[in-house]
């Protein structure tokens, strides 16, 4: 039975990856930060059979201990301060966790394996935010980086330190440069989930407005469940390489609003959306769209869920969640009628 250690197990990617690996017969270990972590119960319910270990990407000894206990064949480093907007307000913590945390995880593997790093296959969650002010469109593995946020800068460090350990120590280390990927498990602070949750609540009469920042930003949005499959495929190849994972299509925030509101029968969303300067980035990334042809050719990977299906999936999940909330705390209905179920 292969062993896998996942940092960031409480996030959407960690949950989907944990499910995938358990289905494939792995023994899965998840790293959980802090005592009495409120997400532990959710992880244990979603991933029955997982073994949780205490550890923190800002604390090297805890990472060494986790590797020694898990004895992993594969390590998936998904942990990060991952909300881009927060990275300006907590730049130092973002650098320590999202950037230097990658170095610590690699060092933990090197120390725990007595410098025989190639025994453990390592996946680093790199990000399309590293491209930032893009030099070419679409972006591919060879596109130069120009990050536009502390988050993007930290991810760029994590990406290059992974390459460095591959070249310096012979580590079987790969980076997946993942473009935006979403799901019903996405945190409500992210714009996709903020919109789908807001649309559901507006449709049910529990909310009046959604406050957003830049409506013209364009992203390459895919389904997180598809993208964790690509992570696993990367580590099954004998040659460690880096890959862009993307759909190859770009959509604006306005397109996302069209799809989400349209799914509940609202054609004109303008009365329900306000632009709030608080949600504008100090340095904007205008457009990201990836070229995943390398992953298609070498990993036989293709996204299965398209943009509109993804948005509909998220709105439906948020409608179900909002109905449950309203059943527990009734509010007067003043919105659009949405069919039950």
FENNOR-V444402 format. One line per field, one symbol per residue. phi: phi as a letter, one per 30 degrees, with the letter a starting at -180 (. if undefined). psi: psi as a letter, one per 20 degrees, with the letter a starting at -180 (. if undefined). burial: I if it has 16 or more other ideal C-beta (glycine too) atoms within 10 Angstrom, else O. A space follows every 10 residues. Layout:
phi = ???
psi = ???
burial = ???
This chain:
phi = .dcbccdidd dddddddede ddddjdcccc dbcidhddcd ddddddbdjd ccbdabdcbd eddddddddd hddbbcccda dcdeeddddb ddddddddcd ededdddddd ddchicdddc ccccddbddd dhddcabdcb dcddcbdbae dddddddedd ddedddddci ddbbbcddde bbaddddddd dddedddddd dddcicacbc cbcddcdcbc cbcedddddd eddeddddcd bcbdbacicc bddddddedd dddcicdcce dcbbcbedcd debdcdbbac ccdddddcch cbdccdeddd ddeddddddd ddddddddbd bddbcddced j
psi = oqppppqkhi rggggggggg hghjjqpppp pppqqlpiig ggghghmpiq ppqprpijog hhggggghgh lqhpponipr nioghhhhhl gghgggghfh hgghgghggg ghjljmhihp ppppnrqiih hdnqhqprpa hipqqmqkqh ghgghgghgh hggghghhjk pmpqponprp prriiqqiiq hghgghgggg hghjjiqhqp prdoiipprn paphhhhhhh gghgiiqhop rqpporhjqq qrhghggggg hhhjjohoih iipqpphhjp qhoqogpppq okhghgghil pqphprghgg gggggghhgg ghggghhhnq qppjbqppqr .
burial = OOIIIIIIII IIIIIIIIII IIOOOIIIII IIIOOOOOIO OOIOOIIOOI OIIOIIIOOI OIIIIIIOII OIIIIIIIII IIOIIIIOOO IOOIIIIIII IIIIIIIIII IIIOOOIOOI IIIIIIIIII IIOIOOOIII IOIOIOIIII IIIIIIIIII IIIOIIOOIO IIIIIIIIII IIIIIIOOOI IIIIIIIIII IIIIIIIOOI OIIIOOIIII IIIIIIIIII IIIIIOOOOI OIIIIIIIII IOIOIIIIII IIIIOIOOIO OIIOOOOOOO OOOOIOIIII IIOIIOOOIO IOIOIOIOOI IIIIIIIIIO OIIOOOOOOO OOOOIOOIOO O
